[in-house]
Amino acid sequence: MASSSSSGLTFKLHPLVIVNISDHYTRVKSQTNGCSDGGPPSPPPRVYGCVIGVQRGRTVEIFNSFELLYDPVTHSLDRAFIEKKQELYKKVFPHFYILGWYSTGSDAEESDMQIHKALMDINESPVYVLLNPSINPAQKDLPVTIYESELHVIDGIPQLIFVCSSYTIETVEAERISVDHVAHLKPSDGGSAATQLAAHLTGIHSAIKMLNSRIRVLHHYLVAMQKGEIPCENSLLRQVSSLLRRLPAIESEKFQDDFLMEYNDTLLIAYLAMFTNCSSTMNELVDKFNTAYDRHSRRGGRTAFI
């Protein structure tokens, strides 16, 4: 895989695509973990889908995505499903085309090229959006990589390989409003979002603390009953057994992975909200500057040059 692309294309990625891929991976992972019967933890699943958008000249803008039906055994795609989804999207967004596909993982694999080639009859030069779901606290950038395919001669044989491409995060007005609304969400009493979050976390902490204290009381009671310090009551034991079966059996490693995954998703949404807030502030500054410059030009009898 080459280091960077030489095509000269400019890629613009919308937040909705990142949210869709993350949601797709989270749902598949939850279903996979729910189907395991106490066995060893299964490897992280990979999800596949198509990305759609528009291409204007040398600028490729990825607006949305949808899931793919992929058979990992035969490495084949459900073409009828792709054509049906494309037809439905064309009715609502007539200017949107299938630009490529997406998947999850830490790096591009050899089997990914088969999917890439299978989509070349729809788009002769598809893009590959890869989301890395693993947790890396030291990473500051978004865990998203966009690949293009280029034909290189390796050992005298022409081969298609993946090359990395740079991209920027682009938002439309509806996306900015949505993300900005989440970022500036405030409670009804006029407090800040941080105050609301602190109150929510405090309530959760108090509930967990109370649950822990009551479980300790039951544990001490059962230990004393086992030692013969207090008489054994079968009816009470049945109630304790019924209560304990309602508690979720959480393994420490699985809980840690799920917790870190949700924490990473929360940070991702926070970063997107920060980018949107900065973009909105910059737009307001430009509008104010244009308004002030226009007034100054009118007083001086000159036309504003913008």
Helices and strands as residue ranges (DSSP letters): E 10-13, H 15-35, E 48-56, E 59-67, E 70-71, E 76-77, H 79-92, E 97-104, H 112-118, E 127-131, E 144-154, E 157-165, E 167-169, H 173-183, H 193-227, H 234-246, H 252-300
